[in-house]
Amino acid sequence: MPRRHIRVTGAPEALLRAALTALRTELGVPESFPAEAMAEGERAARMSFGTVYDATDIPFFTIDPPTSTDLDQAMHLSRQGAGYRVRYAIADVAAFVVPGGALDEETHRRVMTLYFPDEKTPLHPTLLSEGAASLLPDQVRPAALWTIDLDADGRTRDVDVRRALVRSRAKLDYEGAQKEIDGKTAEEPLALLAEVGQLREALEVERGGISLNVPEQEIVERDGTYELTYRAPLPADGWNAQISLLTGMAAADLMLASGTGVLRTLPAAPDGAVGRLRRIAHALHIDWPHHVSYAALIRSLDPHRPHHAAFLQECTTLLRGAGYTVFRDGVLPDITTHAAVAAPYAHCTAPLRRLVDRYASEICLAAAADVAPPDWVLAALDALPHEMAGGGRLAGTVERECVDIVEAALLKDRVGEEFDACVVEVEERQPDVGTVQLESPAVIGRIEGEHLPLGERLRVRLTQADPGAAKVRFAPA
């Protein structure tokens, strides 16, 4: 599920990038891998693989941002009678990481790749995540190969997953894929992405699920000042995400049927969180009638419009209650669904960037083969929710602090100016402290002042915007 995507450009010594470097130091984000873990990674990168199912004849392709080289997934789509066959290859990270070894220990410490606006801190050494384990084009790679057969409406009919060797034929980006599909020049495996993606989107609406088309924010530095732009996702972004969701749902079903697994769960959003979003919608002049559901509103928004894009960014806050639920020995948990997916769901498609996915893949491989999961998987299972929660908290801190830094950079030369805003939060114990959403630029910041009118418009004055301090402050004008 999406988080904010923020990217900055500019020289490393620029004020904004210097603040991001300081943030990494403050949070204790590791700069390098321990020597022993690196040595294990180097040995693994030179490994040859035993006899497994050979799927190198299937012309897989990947779709990722153009600069990405940590490629977790490759796909191939074809017609299967009146329906479809989706083949989805997921990088087989377990083939490279020795259970209990130094690299395994380091990945349990890192838990997930951390994304900063200027760079990332990877879960695995890049010689694996962007090299030997990545599904790069024209390279034979080990993978967990999902084969999911769909009927004519896009509903799942049959699922298989097995270890295989695969070879991607093409590394596509979203814009290029969209252009080929729209121009009717795409070969069938890519052209079917639109067909299958749209069917899966219709099924998502039917079951009450929600996909957030979160735009990417780009902060551009020019002559010491910063400008904010949005890159709205293309339809191909959403279709690609539907294939990943399809696989995650299939993984959850396999786990539930086998009686052992780790699900990604999310309870329904509390009224207070939705109420806050209603106030932000009001601040951004987005019409949200009370009879219109959150899901219906999200589907009506246009991420090309800056105010809608800003609101979609804030909608990611409803995902912060998500967690991981482990079960075993056939004893199913009380909650098995993810509220945004509106179905049981498991993280299994991004093992290069998320620790839990390596374990989920192993459980699904075992379930499909009707054997018990490996002992090293079962031994680690109970601790995974706690480890992932810790990694999620750090990732959430990174996201919030980066947003604060970026917003401070945007406004650093406008201290003393007045803006139209709306009060979206007031602290219960400190009613003179709250949060305001500006109309333009779409910035959220802290405000201090008496009698803050919750949910109402207010003229505010910017009192602080220092990327080094990573905070924006306002006062009533």
Summary of the structure (lengths in Angstrom):
residues: 477
radius of gyration: 23.0
end to end distance: 38.6
largest distance: 71.3
contacts: 1612
relative contact order: 0.14
helix: 38%
strand: 27%
